[in-house]
Every structure is written in C-alpha cells, then in structure tokens.
C-alpha cells in the first residue's frame, strides 16, 4: 500500500490490520511518532476519550480533541442501526441497538420503543435527556408517545451515569 489511506480503505472489513497509531495518524493528520507519543501519554486508545488527557499532550488542542471525539461518535452512530420496522426478537437486540449510542455517554437518556401487536417496532423516541446523575421522567409523556404511535406494547431503555460520575458500582448500574 502506498499510503495510510490506501491501507485503511483496503482493510475496511478487517480492522485488526490497522493499528491504533495508524488510526490516530489518519484522524489527526500526524506522523507515526507523534501518534505513538499521543497514545503513550493518554494511556492508550481508551485515553483518547478524555479531553482533559488529550489537551495535556503538547501540540494537541481542543480542535484535535474534538476531531477524535467526532470520529468516535460517528463510529457509534454507524454501529447503531434503527430498529423501526424490525421485529423485536430479544433483549439482546435492544441492547445491541442502544449500546453504541449510550456507552460512555455523560448524560442519562430515557428511550421508548413502541411495538405493534406483531412485536414490530413502529417508533423509537428519546423521551428525556437528563443530567449526569438524574433523568426525570413524566409517565404522561411515555404513554402519550405510545398512544400516538398506536403501540400495543412498549420497551423502555435507560442508561445510567452513576458509575461514571461516582466510581461506585451498584445493582442499578447493570
């Protein structure tokens, strides 16, 4: 391969052939040495999610941190497929749908999936986006959305950020 872009496009379905350093090089348009230095200083690829760590690296500003964050969010959205029109088969289906959207979110979100009598999802609605530790929900909003969609059943989905903000784990964090 003549360039990093060629390599990324060639191995589009085999992401194991592309190193973390090469991905950082591509997103930030830096050389290999700089990409490795960035990864070392933030503690690896997981550290790229922390703006504070990134901006402590010499030469990395808020624009660079925003580029990395945007690439991450695009990846999540690409993995999250719409369930509207699909049959509900299991809780794993719902988890697979919401995990990319909600994983690592700093705000709590409360979603409703509206199903018809054949368990086909007819609508999905973000009912409330809360703060870091709370997401107040009005049952009237939930039932209104369900009735407006003609739902015969609903699935409620909610993430929690308690573990992220407090560092404590309890049963409600599952």
FITIKOL-280479 format. One line per field, with one value per residue (C-alpha): residue number from 1; residue in one letter; y, z, x. Coordinates in Angstrom, 2 decimals, padded with zeros to 5 digits. Layout:
N
n: NUM  ...
res: a  ...
Y: Y  ...
Z: Z  ...
X: X  ...
REM end
This chain:
174
n: 1  2  3  4  5  6  7  8  9  10  11  12  13  14  15  16  17  18  19  20  21  22  23  24  25  26  27  28  29  30  31  32  33  34  35  36  37  38  39  40  41  42  43  44  45  46  47  48  49  50  51  52  53  54  55  56  57  58  59  60  61  62  63  64  65  66  67  68  69  70  71  72  73  74  75  76  77  78  79  80  81  82  83  84  85  86  87  88  89  90  91  92  93  94  95  96  97  98  99  100  101  102  103  104  105  106  107  108  109  110  111  112  113  114  115  116  117  118  119  120  121  122  123  124  125  126  127  128  129  130  131  132  133  134  135  136  137  138  139  140  141  142  143  144  145  146  147  148  149  150  151  152  153  154  155  156  157  158  159  160  161  162  163  164  165  166  167  168  169  170  171  172  173  174
res: x  x  x  x  x  x  x  x  x  x  x  x  x  x  x  x  x  x  x  x  x  x  x  x  x  x  x  x  x  x  x  x  x  x  x  x  x  x  x  x  x  x  x  x  x  x  x  x  x  x  x  x  x  x  x  x  x  x  x  x  x  x  x  x  x  x  x  x  x  x  x  x  x  x  x  x  x  x  x  x  x  x  x  x  x  x  x  x  x  x  x  x  x  x  x  x  x  x  x  x  x  x  x  x  x  x  x  x  x  x  x  x  x  x  x  x  x  x  x  x  x  x  x  x  x  x  x  x  x  x  x  x  x  x  x  x  x  x  x  x  x  x  x  x  x  x  x  x  x  x  x  x  x  x  x  x  x  x  x  x  x  x  x  x  x  x  x  x  x  x  x  x  x  x
Y: 000.00  003.37  005.45  005.03  005.98  003.16  000.71  001.81  001.51  -001.86  -003.37  -001.75  -005.00  -006.31  -003.61  -005.75  -004.93  -001.23  -000.19  002.35  004.53  004.45  005.45  008.39  009.37  009.37  011.30  013.95  014.02  013.48  011.28  007.84  009.07  011.77  009.32  006.86  009.66  010.74  007.18  006.74  009.98  009.33  005.68  004.00  004.14  004.30  007.52  009.20  009.57  012.02  015.58  016.60  013.97  014.80  018.53  017.92  016.43  019.06  020.14  018.75  021.38  021.39  021.12  017.89  016.51  017.42  015.57  012.41  012.73  013.28  010.17  008.16  009.47  008.75  005.20  004.73  006.08  003.88  000.81  001.80  000.54  001.64  -000.91  000.77  -001.75  -004.69  -007.43  -007.50  -010.79  -010.41  -008.03  -008.60  -006.88  -003.81  -003.83  -004.11  -001.12  001.15  000.18  002.15  005.21  005.19  003.64  006.32  008.97  011.57  012.28  009.96  009.20  007.58  005.98  004.33  001.73  001.37  -002.05  -003.20  -006.44  -008.38  -007.10  -004.92  -001.65  001.23  004.12  004.95  008.17  009.86  010.86  012.71  013.61  014.33  015.40  013.42  011.76  012.18  011.88  012.88  011.14  012.03  008.89  011.03  011.60  007.87  006.89  009.77  008.61  005.03  006.03  008.36  005.51  003.07  000.81  -002.31  -002.73  -000.70  -001.22  001.32  001.85  003.92  004.31  005.46  007.50  006.86  004.59  007.20  010.10  008.39  005.45  003.27  000.24  -000.94  -003.12  -000.20  000.22  -003.03
Z: 000.00  -000.92  001.73  005.08  003.45  000.92  003.75  005.70  002.62  001.65  005.11  005.68  006.95  008.76  011.34  013.14  010.33  011.23  014.40  016.93  015.97  012.31  013.17  015.24  012.35  009.98  012.22  013.33  010.22  012.26  011.71  013.28  016.01  017.11  017.07  019.26  021.63  021.94  022.70  025.27  027.06  027.30  028.32  025.07  022.86  025.81  026.94  023.68  025.08  027.76  026.50  029.63  028.99  025.30  025.76  028.21  025.32  023.78  020.40  020.94  021.31  021.66  017.87  017.80  020.79  019.05  015.88  017.89  019.73  016.42  014.93  017.97  017.78  014.06  014.72  017.39  015.16  012.30  014.56  015.90  013.47  013.55  014.92  013.37  011.14  012.63  014.75  018.36  018.97  022.33  024.88  023.15  020.05  022.07  023.84  020.54  019.28  022.28  023.48  020.80  021.42  025.19  026.04  027.58  027.50  030.19  030.27  031.25  028.50  028.60  025.41  024.50  021.77  020.61  019.28  017.45  018.16  016.00  018.09  015.21  016.34  014.95  016.66  018.89  020.83  023.09  025.87  028.07  028.18  031.76  033.61  034.88  037.69  037.03  034.24  035.44  033.50  033.31  032.74  030.77  028.12  027.85  027.49  025.12  022.79  022.95  022.19  019.35  017.75  018.15  020.26  021.89  023.95  024.81  025.73  027.97  027.74  030.11  030.74  033.99  034.53  038.27  037.78  035.58  037.95  041.33  040.56  042.64  041.31  042.48  041.11  039.25  037.11  035.20
X: 000.00  001.36  -000.40  -002.11  -005.44  -004.98  -004.33  -007.40  -009.63  -008.14  -008.64  -012.04  -013.59  -010.51  -009.87  -007.27  -004.83  -004.89  -003.09  -004.35  -001.41  -002.43  -005.98  -004.71  -002.43  -005.39  -007.78  -005.29  -003.08  000.11  003.15  003.64  005.99  003.54  000.61  002.55  003.52  -000.13  -001.24  001.55  000.70  -003.05  -002.66  -003.66  -006.70  -009.16  -007.49  -008.46  -011.98  -010.78  -010.48  -008.53  -005.83  -005.62  -005.21  -002.33  -000.33  001.93  000.60  -002.90  -005.58  -009.33  -009.78  -007.76  -009.67  -012.92  -011.79  -011.13  -014.44  -016.28  -014.66  -015.77  -019.33  -019.54  -018.39  -021.06  -023.79  -022.67  -022.95  -026.36  -028.96  -032.55  -034.97  -038.02  -039.73  -037.84  -039.34  -038.31  -036.56  -034.84  -033.41  -030.05  -031.45  -032.36  -029.00  -027.14  -029.09  -028.59  -025.10  -023.22  -025.38  -025.32  -021.95  -019.77  -022.49  -022.08  -025.79  -028.59  -031.09  -034.51  -035.88  -039.16  -039.58  -043.19  -044.25  -047.35  -049.22  -046.71  -043.81  -042.60  -041.09  -043.14  -041.37  -038.43  -038.33  -035.80  -038.18  -035.71  -032.06  -031.11  -028.02  -025.07  -026.96  -030.68  -033.21  -036.68  -039.44  -043.11  -045.22  -047.71  -045.02  -044.29  -047.94  -048.63  -045.83  -047.09  -050.67  -049.63  -047.66  -050.58  -048.37  -049.75  -046.58  -043.51  -039.89  -038.20  -034.45  -032.35  -028.66  -027.15  -024.03  -023.72  -020.70  -019.00  -019.57  -019.14  -016.87  -019.22  -021.00  -024.39  -027.19  -028.82  -025.68  -026.19
REM end
